[in-house]
Amino acid sequence: MYRIMCNSLKNYASDFNHDINNPRYKHVYFLRLIENPAEFYKNKKENTHNYQMLAHFLWTLRDCERSSRILHELSLLEIKGSPQWTDIDESAFDETNRIWHLLLKKAYWRD
């Protein structure tokens, strides 16, 4: 599932030319940290905004049955959610959550 998610994220990003200003891409930009564990750890150490967004988003998925497999695989890579950021508006994750589930359904999967 991890490989599928990474491939799908890359394809999704390329569909929008990696343009962070594109309204459809800016909601998932921080998810790209899961593609490269070393980059995730670096951002975690620096406590960047993208890390905070990803950690909080993954935390919001902790009870989501459809996400359990990918969350387990991410946890094996030490990529885990965290509830510690209370200033993040969870309603901002509505679009991210919708796209996340499309990625899980392989909507952007290409061999």
C-alpha angles and dihedrals in degrees: 000000000000092000091048092049092049092048091047092049091051091049092047091050093048090051086064096037090245087284107164089195092060106105092221094051102039091069093061102032093105090054088072088080090078090064093069118034092194090057090047092053091047091051091045091053090049091042091225124185090249090054091049091049093049094045092049093044092051088049091055089055095053094106096038109115093202091056098045096098097050091042089053092050091048091050089056086060089048091249103137141158125252132197096206100104109080096168092071113102106229091202086069086068095063093093092038090052092049092051092043090058091048088053090050089052088054093245090149098032116130126169 
